[in-house]
Amino acid sequence: MDPSQLNQVKPDQEKRNTYYESTMRWVEDTYLKWFGENRTSYGVKDTLRQGEVTGNKDVDGVQRSVGETVGNQFGEGGLGEGVGKIADKGLLSR
């Protein structure tokens, strides 16, 4: 390889991004599985948690409880576990 070709050599950015994405997906999945959740259950809980805007601790507590209950239905052992897994793999993939 002559010196003029050195400027044309670039790392394969796409390959590196693919490796990073798959590694981060595995880390996230492992972390969520450790707590008995998947992306769907975590997303539902997080979305409902962000809706706490009243400032009243009792109302916010009820909202948080409802969010946890609904989110847990899509997690491991919940009634909607299958739906949560399908949504996780099909819709929420990076």
WOHU-V810881 format. One record per backbone hydrogen bond with DSSP energy under -0.5 kcal/mol. CO is the residue of the C=O (numbers start at 1). NH is the residue of the N-H. Records with the same first field share a line. If there is no record, write none. Layout:
# WOHU-V810881
CO: NH  NH
This chain:
# WOHU-V810881
2: 5  6
3: 6  7
5: 8  9
6: 9
8: 10
11: 13
12: 16
13: 17
14: 18
15: 19
16: 20
17: 21
18: 22
19: 23
20: 24
21: 25
22: 26
23: 27
24: 28
25: 29
26: 30
27: 31
28: 32
29: 33
30: 34
31: 35
32: 35  37
33: 36
36: 76
38: 42
39: 43
40: 44
41: 45
42: 46
43: 47
44: 48
45: 49
46: 50
47: 51
48: 51
49: 52
51: 53
55: 57
56: 60
57: 61
58: 62
59: 63
60: 64
61: 65
62: 66
63: 67
64: 68
65: 69
66: 70
67: 71
68: 72
69: 73
70: 73  74
71: 74
72: 75
73: 80
75: 78
78: 81
80: 84
81: 85
82: 86
83: 87
84: 88
85: 89
86: 90
87: 91  92
